[in-house]
């Protein structure tokens, strides 16, 4: 589990095909805490990943074909920045949202504009996910826990504070970029529960 509060930026150092999946190396900053160990979970642009190898400057993760198809793990170029968040511990302050790192789908940035000190991010998504979007609800974009402002059946917008713009990959994002999207966990469970209840 994660909070959706991005704590560090890493960079894609290498990526190689492994069958229909891939193995990716991430260069990470020296102050990433706690120190990564084999088997640790870490969120990379919102994708829950498992450390399979590490040294003092890099760690490696493997992605199954399903993850490669449903997320943006194959999109980034070598050297591109990525959002990093280590998994929750029993003493982690829950200052953000509860995020599983199990990406639901990708969306496409249709606008990223400045309004005074704020940025406004607008993302287009598949209409199948409309039931999980409500104004003031939670969403994770590339692992960044955000609050929904305006929603429609095929898009949502979020207001971005300057700190989030500066401290995450958002300041590299452009219109047309794909992003990983994870919808509110409780909303998905409740929707599933009531859908099944109504069908019985």
Beta strands, then each sheet from edge to edge (+ up, - down):
strand 1: 8-18
strand 2: 21-27
strand 3: 41-44
strand 4: 47-54
strand 5: 58-63
strand 6: 81-86
strand 7: 105-115
strand 8: 118-124
strand 9: 138-141
strand 10: 144-151
strand 11: 155-160
strand 12: 178-183
sheet 1: 1+ 2- 5+ 4- 3+ 6- 1+
sheet 2: 7+ 8- 11+ 10- 9+ 12- 7+
end
